[in-house]
């Protein structure tokens, strides 16, 4: 049996994209044992990948910015992995980890010598019950993007107003420091798992960054 571990020094969205890499690993090495590495900083995502169809185990790394720590190195040496890869590697000829010619998930596979799955779908294990009260809601995560990706408060209010006029309610997820969008119900200070649960319960999600990309209905 081939033992493989993905070191993953990325953030929330990178972890989700890493599920495509996990699927590609299983297609190339069906009998392999794949461990997904999660940074201590994002340990709250761990439950999202338990009992996952393409992930056999999860390891939480001690370090994030200065990976690997001595304990992280000892873990790798002790467990004798056959392949150590990075689900979101840096591009060798660019400051970005991805190749702009390809879909992000496709690039993550190619850079690890894997054949990208045909549909490139990220896979989250929906092991929890959803909220029926949000079935007629649209979820927005308006301030998840990095700087230049964000749009103005005025534009968000226009979007929410349009959705309201179509007969849907809007729920805004985020934290207490974020501005409440007029016409939306704001829900703050939730665990990551709880926010994902709400996203999946709604009709669909509008978000500007990969950290909150999940499949809607």
Order of alpha helices (4+ residues) and beta strands (2+ residues): beta-alpha-beta-beta-alpha-beta-alpha-beta-alpha-beta-beta-alpha-beta
